[in-house]
């Protein structure tokens, strides 16, 4: 099983590089996108240790990258007429599904790990010598929560990609879904009375930060299990071949 999953991950990474360098224009576009994301990561790296909120910009960019990768995972195979070949292989359904999800998660989470490493390095060599506000435990907790967030996003995007006939439709569905969830969240936060906001901040921050992290990890883990189960039910060879 692990060998099969590794095979799918390696296949996804090779195809990602091949698709990005097919033509000169696509190569330049890929380099430009990579340069922008890397620039954002490096730009915000020196601020991450002193202010965890600086992770919002690079993490949002990387989540968008993950959504694009996963939108292409099955819908792209269907467009390129390679899905039938993949389904005809000896690889099990579970290995294919896990491999495709893991390929995107490991790539994006690895970039976030790289950004955090830059932040730690920048904090260690900064000339003012001021101590970092984030401990090693805080950094590990942030990376763990982000890993779970990537898993949840990857599973949700895989479900959309399994159902979408084209990559464009999958991306549109994901984009509209993100926008709806974003505006619902903004509206919900705006409707909370100021007294409740103060109480919630007091409950979830400060001495209760560890409890908040555990609650967030539990919620994300439950969401991941639900989304992966839905993707597993959707991923049926006979249904995909007929589609």
C-alpha positions as a printed Julia matrix, in Angstrom:
243×3 Matrix{Float64}:
   0.0    0.0     0.0
   2.74   2.49    0.94
   4.66   1.72   -2.25
   1.51   2.29   -4.32
   0.81   5.59   -2.56
   4.42   6.66   -3.15
   4.06   5.77   -6.82
   0.97   7.97   -7.16
   2.67  10.87   -5.35
   5.72  10.65   -7.61
   3.46  10.46  -10.69
   1.55  13.58   -9.6
   4.72  15.58   -8.99
   6.22  14.55  -12.34
   3.05  15.46  -14.2
   2.84  18.77  -12.36
   6.33  19.69  -13.55
   5.62  18.41  -17.06
   2.39  20.38  -17.37
   4.08  23.53  -16.09
   6.89  23.36  -18.63
   5.02  22.2   -21.73
   5.42  25.47  -23.63
   7.54  28.57  -23.25
   4.56  30.72  -22.2
   3.48  28.18  -19.59
   7.06  27.92  -18.34
   7.29  31.69  -17.92
   3.9   31.76  -16.22
   4.98  29.02  -13.8
   8.23  30.82  -13.0
   6.34  34.07  -12.42
   3.81  32.43  -10.09
   6.55  30.6    -8.2
   8.55  33.83   -7.89
   5.53  35.72   -6.51
   4.73  33.02   -3.95
   8.38  32.71   -2.95
   8.66  36.5    -2.71
   5.63  36.65   -0.42
   7.04  33.85    1.72
  10.47  35.48    2.03
   8.94  38.93    2.61
   6.81  37.75    5.49
   9.34  35.28    6.92
  11.14  37.79    9.15
   7.83  38.8    10.76
   6.44  35.35   11.49
   8.35  34.72   14.71
   7.34  38.03   16.27
   3.82  38.09   14.8
   2.06  34.83   13.82
  -0.52  36.9    11.93
   2.14  37.41    9.27
   1.44  33.81    8.18
  -1.97  34.81    6.83
  -0.68  36.15    3.5
   1.63  33.24    2.54
  -0.75  30.63    3.93
  -3.65  32.03    1.89
  -1.52  32.01   -1.28
  -0.44  28.42   -0.63
  -4.01  27.28    0.07
  -5.01  28.74   -3.3
  -2.14  26.82   -4.89
  -3.32  23.62   -3.2
  -6.88  24.17   -4.44
  -5.59  24.57   -8.0
  -3.48  21.42   -7.77
  -6.33  19.34   -6.39
  -8.83  20.75   -8.89
  -6.65  19.2   -11.6
  -6.2   15.89   -9.76
  -9.16  14.02  -11.27
 -10.85  16.55  -13.56
  -7.51  17.09  -15.32
  -7.06  13.35  -15.82
 -10.54  13.24  -17.3
  -9.78  16.13  -19.7
  -6.47  14.6   -20.8
  -8.15  11.17  -21.25
  -5.64   9.55  -18.89
  -8.12   8.69  -16.14
  -9.07   5.4   -17.81
  -5.39   4.39  -17.96
  -4.91   5.21  -14.29
  -8.03   3.28  -13.27
  -6.91   0.28  -15.36
  -3.63   0.04  -13.42
  -2.98  -2.4   -10.57
  -3.15   0.45   -8.05
  -6.01   0.19   -5.59
  -8.7    2.85   -5.32
  -7.54   3.79   -1.83
  -3.89   4.14   -2.92
  -4.84   6.41   -5.84
  -7.06   8.62   -3.69
  -4.58   8.91   -0.81
  -1.67   9.45   -3.2
  -3.37  12.32   -5.02
  -4.42  14.0    -1.76
  -0.99  13.5    -0.2
   0.85  14.85   -3.26
  -0.76  18.26   -2.96
  -0.62  18.38    0.83
   3.07  17.46    1.05
   4.02  20.02   -1.6
   2.1   22.93   -0.06
   2.88  22.03    3.55
   6.53  21.67    2.58
   6.48  25.24    1.25
   4.98  26.44    4.53
   7.65  24.51    6.41
  10.22  26.28    4.24
   8.67  29.66    5.09
   8.75  28.86    8.8
  12.37  27.75    8.51
  13.21  31.09    6.9
  11.44  32.82    9.78
  13.45  30.92   12.37
  16.69  31.67   10.49
  15.8   35.36   10.18
  15.01  35.48   13.89
  18.32  33.86   14.79
  20.5   36.24   12.75
  18.63  39.54   13.17
  21.0   42.22   14.43
  18.86  43.64   17.23
  19.12  40.4    19.17
  15.61  40.7    20.59
  14.12  37.38   21.69
  11.52  35.66   19.57
   7.96  35.71   20.84
   7.14  32.23   19.51
   8.61  29.17   21.17
   9.42  25.89   19.44
   6.18  24.44   20.77
   4.18  27.3    19.25
   5.85  26.79   15.88
   5.16  23.04   15.94
   1.51  23.71   16.87
   1.12  26.19   13.99
   2.62  23.75   11.5
   0.45  20.9    12.81
  -2.75  22.97   12.52
  -1.75  24.1     9.03
  -1.08  20.48    8.03
  -4.59  19.5     9.15
  -6.01  22.52    7.31
  -4.22  21.43    4.13
  -5.6   17.92    4.51
  -9.15  19.22    4.91
  -8.77  21.51    1.9
  -7.25  18.75   -0.21
 -10.04  16.3     0.61
 -12.73  18.9    -0.16
 -11.07  19.85   -3.45
 -10.71  16.17   -4.38
 -14.47  15.71   -3.98
 -15.12  18.68   -6.27
 -12.58  17.41   -8.81
 -14.17  13.94   -8.8
 -17.54  15.45   -9.7
 -16.43  18.17  -12.13
 -16.17  17.33  -15.84
 -13.44  19.93  -16.43
 -10.68  21.61  -14.44
 -12.2   25.02  -15.13
 -15.51  24.01  -13.61
 -13.75  22.51  -10.58
 -11.81  25.74  -10.0
 -14.95  27.82  -10.39
 -16.83  25.65   -7.89
 -13.99  25.88   -5.37
 -13.66  29.66   -5.86
 -17.36  30.29   -5.32
 -17.4   27.97   -2.32
 -14.46  29.84   -0.73
 -16.12  33.19   -1.37
 -19.42  32.06    0.16
 -17.71  30.65    3.24
 -15.57  33.78    3.58
 -18.52  36.17    3.46
 -20.55  34.0     5.81
 -17.64  34.06    8.26
 -17.21  37.82    7.95
 -20.94  38.39    8.41
 -21.07  36.06   11.42
 -18.11  37.77   13.1
 -19.61  41.2    12.43
 -22.88  40.16   14.07
 -21.21  39.04   17.31
 -21.7   41.65   20.08
 -18.47  43.35   21.23
 -18.84  41.94   24.74
 -19.0   38.41   23.35
 -15.92  39.04   21.21
 -13.97  40.17   24.28
 -15.11  37.13   26.23
 -14.22  34.76   23.4
 -10.76  36.29   23.02
 -10.21  35.9    26.76
 -11.4   32.28   26.7
  -9.4   31.12   23.67
  -6.18  33.09   24.09
  -3.62  33.52   26.84
  -3.48  30.62   29.25
  -6.11  28.72   27.24
  -4.11  28.75   24.01
  -3.14  25.07   24.27
  -6.77  24.09   24.83
  -7.79  26.18   21.83
  -5.19  24.46   19.65
  -6.4   21.03   20.78
 -10.03  21.97   20.07
  -9.08  23.27   16.61
  -7.09  20.11   15.88
 -10.03  17.92   16.98
 -12.49  19.86   14.82
 -10.2   19.72   11.79
  -9.55  15.99   12.33
 -13.29  15.28   12.41
 -13.79  17.36    9.28
 -10.97  15.51    7.52
 -12.46  12.12    8.36
 -15.86  13.23    7.08
 -14.49  14.71    3.84
 -12.19  11.76    3.17
 -15.06   9.36    3.76
 -17.18  11.31    1.25
 -14.32  11.26   -1.28
 -13.84   7.53   -0.71
 -17.52   6.88   -1.38
 -17.38   8.99   -4.54
 -14.21   7.32   -5.85
 -15.62   4.23   -7.53
 -13.86   2.9   -10.62
 -17.02   1.83  -12.41
 -18.73   5.19  -11.82
 -15.68   7.2   -12.9
 -15.22   5.15  -16.07
 -18.88   5.65  -17.01
 -18.58   9.39  -16.29
